[in-house]
Amino acid sequence: MSDATLTAEQIEAIDKLARDLLILEPQDVSLRFLLMVDKYKKSVRAEYPDLPEEKIESAASRFGDLILKRFNELHNSIAGEGNA
């Protein structure tokens, strides 16, 4: 899944979740991230109860990857500002 296949709403949601991770203490980021992905899995299961588990896991993995990618972009841009 690339940014080109995401809707504007999905991109906005990914950005918000990544920004939410930025405000946490570094030691809390991993746990919060795992909770986000778990919540996503639960919501997909509830909305699509007949969807095979491997599809849910695959979608959750892509979702998590997108959040981490955006988180790293934001984190690196903030770190870069400090070096200017």
N, C-alpha and C positions, 0 to 999 in steps of 0.2 A: 504494500500500500504506500503510495507516494503522496506528497502534498497535492499533486495534481488531481488525485482521485477523491480528495476530501471536499466536503461542502464547506462553505464559509463558517457555518455554525460549528462543524466539527473542529476546524482549525482554531476557532475562538475558544472552544472548550479545552482543547489540548493546551493552548497557550495559558489559559487560566489555571489549569491544574499544575502546569510547570511553574508558574509564578507562585502558586501556593507553596510549592516545595522550597522555593527560594527563601521564604521568610522563616523557615524552620531552622532550628539549631542543626548543625551538620550531622550529629549523631541520631537525629530523629528522621532524617530524610528517607533512609532505606525502609524503615517501618511504615512510614506514611505512604510511600510509593507502593509497597506491597498491599496495603489496605485499599488503595485506590484501584489496583488491578483486581483484587478480590471482589470489591463492590461492583466493578464492571462485570465480572463473570456472573455474579448473582443476578444482576439486572438483566443480562442477556438470557440466562436460564429461565427467569421468570417471564420474560417477554416472548421467548421462543422455546417452549418446553420440549418440542420435538427435535430440536437441533442437536446433532451428534456432539458429544463431548469434545472430540478432537477439533471440531470447527470452533467451538467456544474457546478452547485453549489457544488455538491459532489466532483468533481475533483478539483475545486478551494479550497475547504476546505482541502483536502488532500495535495495539493500543499502548502497552507499556513502553515499547520501543519509541513510539512517537513522543510520549511524554518525556522520556529520558533524553531524547535528541533535543527537544526544545529546551528542557532544563539546562542541558550542557551549553547550548547556544547562549541562553540568557546568562548563565553563570560565567562563561568565558567573556562575554561582552562587559559584564560588571568588573571582572578581574582586570580586563584590558584597560578600563577607564582609570583604575588605580595606578597603572603604570605610565600614564600619559604625562 
